[in-house]
Amino acid sequence: MDIPDIKRSLLNARKAFPQPQSDPKKSKDIEIHASVSSLSSKLSKAKSSIDISKLSQQNLSLHKEILSSNAKINSDEVATAKWEFEHLSKSKLETIALDTSNTFSSSERVAAYERWHTLDQQNLSNLKRDSLKYESNVTALASFEELLLSHMNSFSSFSKAMVSDKYSSQVTSQFESILDERDLEKSKNISRSEHYYEAMVTDIFGGTESEILSGADGMSLSNLMRSSYEFLTQGDRELLADIYEYADNNNIDFKYIRQFASDLGGYRMHDDGKILNNFNNGHFNGEGYQLAVSFTDKDQATINNILDSQKKLSSSDIDEGFISFMTEPGLSALSHRGSYQFLQHMIEIKAGIVPSFSAEKFKAFEDSSKVDDRYVIITSDKQLLRPEPDVICKNGTCEVTEKGLKNNVTLEENKGNPILDLKSNSISSLLELRVNNTTENNTLFQWLAD
């Protein structure tokens, strides 16, 4: 048999025995820590630049800048910044939007301003919802004005600079319009389903329903900048409208629905979960120990109850594929935002089954964003070790190891390039190690690739 090209043999040897990889989790943690530290430093610098005595002037300047820059600022940059600021508090968003030191770019300031107002609209949505429980328009308006005053009294100096002097009158006028529309709906006998569809659009999309996007293209750059809500199908949106009606009649906190919608939208965003790999199908840490993810005991008990009754799944309006996705730990444990108890409750309600949990349980939202409340990472006690290589190359110099000598691997004189003898047992032994004889799967370097 001909001896292969020397350079190709050396390249194959390097590919077969790559250098040890750093722990991706540790690297990611370092990157996140560095990112958080950088943001914290920038926020501190920006905050020190804001003159509290001139906030009212900054208010006018900010609004003029926002209005005048909409046509000039790159919309992709604003979208990217809004995605990065998604989990920031309103106080941090205020600091970014009011920054006068140019620590943050114009796109970032606009993104922070718009994100702040999105969060504020969600707060106002809750105030409107509470006031609309009164049948009398006079009582409803009085209730809303009282709640709005309390809301505005909670504003910091920075918060007040984020809104115009007409904020109160404009918001009140909007609520009065809602009351007028309610009267009009009554006169036209508009169905409750249409009313709650509008409620869904207001609460999830901020009042303007987005077009339905497809997740078939996977996580393209354009999709990364989109909200998961935008991938909800028409059927999903109608389902959510029904859930809003149920929640409103049973005094359930709408945050449970938003998180449910986020999980459902995320499932659609990834082409109904098809483009996601199962974490439990071969993830290893830097030391070669396999990792696995599982649900918390509380969530696993709930999931078992869901899966124990096939009737719940088959007779519920909720997509069975989505339920299957949400109950598989390797697919959803790390990314899910919603409550599994609320998911079970809605599956049972939509299936016409007496719910395991009372609606009263969801009256007040319970935050479960902490890692310990969402999933458990398990490290295997078995370690996958890399085999000793035949050749070690360092700084352009290659040496044959003891194992390589036993496999009859030699180096070309004065060049340090290995000549692999294909008749030796080095190639066959490598293939034997690479392929699991039982499963016929290539497993040896799987943990390095991850």
N, C-alpha and C positions, 0 to 999 in steps of 0.2 A: 504494500500500500504506500502511496506517495506521502511524503512528509508535508504537512500543511504549511502555508505561508507563516513565517516566523512572527511577523507583527500581528497577524490575525490570531495566532495561538496565544501570544501574550495578552492581547485584548480579551480573548475568551477567558483566560485564566483570571484576569482582573474582574471580569463580569461575574464569574462563578464564585469568586471569593472577594466580595466587596469589603471595603473598610467598615469597621463597626459604626453603626449609625447612632446618633444621639437620640435620647428619649424624646419623641415628638411631643408628648404631654408636657414634659418639663420645659421644652423650648417654647411651647405655646403659652405656658404659665408665665414664663419670663417676658414674652412679648406682650401679654396682657398687662402684666405688672408695669412694664415700661410705658405702655400706652396710657394706663391710668395715671401713672406718675407724671407723664408729660402733660396730660390734660389738666391734672390738678395744678401743676405749675403755671400753665397758661391761664387757668381760671383765676388764680391768685393775682397774677400780673394784671389781668383785665379788670378785676374788681377794684384794685388799688387805683386804677386810672379813672374810675367813675367819680365825678364830683356830685355828691348827694345834693348840694345846694343848687345845682343846675339841672336836676333831673327833669324838671318840667320843660326846660329848653331842649334837653336831649329827647324828650318825648316827641316834640314837634319835629325835630330834626330827623329822628328815627323814622317817623311815619312818612315824611317826605322822601327819605332815602329809599324806603321799602317800595313806595309807589313808583318812584322814578326809575328804580333799578330793575324792575321786573322784566323790562324789555332788553336790558343790557346784560344781565347776569346769566351765565350758562346754566340752563335748567338741569343738566346732568350733574353739575357740581352741587347744586342745591339739593337735588334728590339724594346724592351720595351722602352729603352732610346730614340730612334729615334721618337717613338710615343709621348713621353713626351716633346721632343724638337721641335715638329712639327711647333709650332707657334713662335719660338724664331727668333730674327733677326740674320743676318749674323754676326754682331759684337759680340753678346752674344755667338754664336756658336764658334767664333774664340777664345774667352776667355776660353771656356771649353776645346777646342781641344789643346790649347797651355799651359794649366795649368801645372805648375811644382811643385805645392805644395801638390799634391795628394788629393786635396779637392774633385776632381771628379775622379771616378774610370776609369780604362783603357777602360772598355766597354762604359762608357759615353763619353770619349774622342774620341773613334773610331766613335761612333754614331754622335757626333757633327761634326767631320771631314767629314763623309759621307753626313750628312744632308746639310752642307755648300756647298759641291760640287754639290749636287742635285739642290740647289737654283742657284748656279753659272751656271750650265748647262742650266737652264731655261733662265737666262740672255743671255747666248751665243746663245741660240736658237732664241731669238728675233733678235739678231744682224745678224745671218745667214739669217733669214727670210727677213729682210730688204735688205740685199745685193743680195739675190737671185732674187729680182725683176728685176735686170738688165739682159738682154739676153746675153750680152757679158761677157764671163768669165773674161776677163782682167778688165773690169769695175767693175764687181761683186767682184773680189778679192781685187782691190784697195779700194773699199767701205768698205769691211769687215776689212781690215787692219787698216783703219782709225778709224772705230768704236771700234775695239779691243783695239787700243792704248788709246782711250778716256776711255774705260772701265777700263783698267789697271791703268790709271792715277788717277782714283777715289779710288784705293785701299789704305787702311790705312797700317800702318806698320804691324799690325796684319794680314791683308788680304794678304799681300805679303808673309808672313811666311806660309800661307796655301797652297801655290802653289810652284812648283819647278821652277828652273831657266829656264827650257825648256817649261814652260807654254805657252808662246807666240808662239813659233815655233810648238809645238804640236797642239795647237788649230788651227793655220793657216793651218797646214798640213791636219787636219781633214776637214777643209772647202774646201781645194783644192781637197780632195777625193770626197766631195759632188759634186763639179763642174764636176769632171771626171765622176761620176755616172750619173749626169744630161745629159752629152753628150752621155753616153752609153744608157740611157733611150730613148733619142731622136732617136738614131740609131736603137734601137730595137722596137721603137714605143710602149713603155710601156704605158698602159692606165693611164689616169689621176686619176682614182679611186685607183689604186695601189700606185701611187705617194702620194696621200693624206692619204692613209692608213698608209704609212710609216711616213708621217708627224705627224699623230695622235700618233703613237707609240713613236716617238721621243719626242714629247711635253709632253705627259701624262706619259709614262713609262720610259722616259730617254733613249730611244733607244733600250731597250730589252723588248719585250712584255711578260707580265706575263701569266701564265696559267689561265684559267677561273675557279674561285672558286665558290662553291655553298653556298648560304646563308641559306639552308634548316636546317642546324644544329644550327641556331640561333647564339647568341653572345657567342660562346664558347671561351675559353681562347686563342686558336690559332687564331680565327677570330678577336679578339680584337687587335691583334698585326698586322693585315693586313691593307693595304690601301684599301679604298672603291673602287678604280679603278680596283683592282684585281677581283672584283665580277661582272664587266661588262660582259654581254653575248656577243657572237659573233655578234649577230644582233645589240647590242648597239654599239659595236666598229665600225661596218660598217656605222651605222648612224652617229657616231662622225666623221668618215672620210669624209662623205658628208658635214657635217657642217664645217669642216676645209677648204674644198674646197670653200664653199660659203663665209666663213669668209676671206679667202685669197684674193678672187676676189673682195670683198667689203671692204677691209681694216679694218676689225673688230678685236679688241684686243682679242688675244687668251685666256686671263684670263677669259673672259665670258664663253668660252667653257670648260675650266678646272673646273670652279665652277658648270656648268651644269652637267659635267661628274661626279663630286663629289656627287651631289645630286642623280643622277641616280644610281651611284654605291652604295650609302648608302641605297637606296630603295631595290636594289638587295641583299645587305648585310644582310638586315633584312627580307629575304625570301619574297620579293615583298611587304614589309610592314606588313606582316601577324603577326609578333611577336612583333609589337609595340602596346602599349595601347594608346588610345585616351586621351590626357591630360584633355580634357573637359568632360570626363565621370566620374568625381568625384575626384578632387584633392582639399584638404583643407589645410589651414595654421594652425599653432598651436593654434589659438584662435577659430577655428571651422568655419571660413568663407570660403566658396567655392571659388576656383580660376578658372579662365578661361583665355585662350589665344586667341588673335585674330591678324589678319594681320594689318599692318598700313593702313591708308586710301588710300595711293597711291597704295600699292600692292593689296588691296581689290578691288579697281576700275579696275585694270588690270585683276584680276582673274574673276571678273564679266563679263568682255568683252570676256574672253576665254570661259567661261561656257555658255554665251548667244547664242553662235553659235555652234550647234551640228555638223555642217558641218566641222568646223575646227578640231574637235576631231576625227571624223570618217574618214576623208580623209587624215589626217596627218600620217606620218610614226612613230611619237613619241608615245610610249606605252600609251594607254588610262588609264590603271591602274596607271601608274606613274603620269599622269596628275591629276587623281582623288586624288591620295595621296598628291601631291604637293599643291592642292587647298583646302585641309581640314586642317584648322588651328590647330586642336588638334593633328595632326600627324606630320606636317612639319614646322609650324611657328617657333618653338624653335630651330630646327636643320638645316633648309635650309641655303645654302651658296650662291646660285645663284640668278641672277636677274630675277624677274617675268616678267619684260618688255622684256628681251632677250628671255625668255621662250615663251611668246606670239608671239614675232617676228618670232621665228623658227617654231612654230606650224603653223602660217599663211603661211610662206614660203614653208614649206613641204606640206601644203594642197593646194598650188597653188592659195592662196588668196592674194590680195593686202595688204601688211603689214600696221598695224596701226602706227608703228614706222619706221622711215627711218633707214637704216643701218648706216647712218652717226652718229646716236645717240650712237652707240657702238664703235666708232673709238677710243675714249680715255676711258679707264676703270675708272668707278666711284666706289670707295670702299663704301660698305654699311654694314660693319662688326659691327657697333655700334648697341647696343640693340634697341635704339629708332628708328633705320632705318629698323629693321627686324620684331619686333613684339610688341604687347601691352598686358600686364597682367592686368586683370580685377578682382577686389575683390568684391564678392557679399555683399549686405548689410544685408543679412539674416545669422544669426549665429546658428549653430547646437551645442546645449549644451549637455553635458553628464548628464544623470539622476543621482540623488543622490543615492549612493549605499545603500544596506541593511546592509552591514558590512564593517567596516574600520579596516585594520590591519596595525600596525606600530611597527617596532622593535620587531616583534614576538608576539605582544599583539593585540587581536582583540576586537572590540567594535561594538555593534549593534546600528545603527543610529535610529533616530526617525522614519524614513520611514520603517526601518527594523522591529521596534517594531509593527508598524501598520500592517505589513505583517506577524506577528507572527513568526519572526525569533528569535531563541534563541541560546545561547552559552552553550556548555557543561561545567559544573561547573569545575573550577580550570584548565581548559585546553584552554579556549579561542577559541575553535573551533566551528564554527556555525553548528547548526542542521537545515537544510532547510526542512520545512514542505511542501511536495509536494502537500498537499491538500489546502494549503493557496493560496491566489491570487498572491503571489510573482512571481512564475514561469510563470503563465499565463500572468501577467502584463508585465513581462520581454519580453515574446514572442510577445506580442502585440506591444511593443515599438520597438522590433527588426525588425518586418516585416511591411512594408508599405502595408496597406490593398488595396490601389489603384493599385500599380504596382506589388505587391507581391515580391518586391525585398528586400533583407536584406540591410538596409541602416544605421542603428543606429551608428555602429562603423566603417563605411567605411572610415571616415576622419581620425580616429586614425590609421588605418592600413596604410594609405598613408603617 
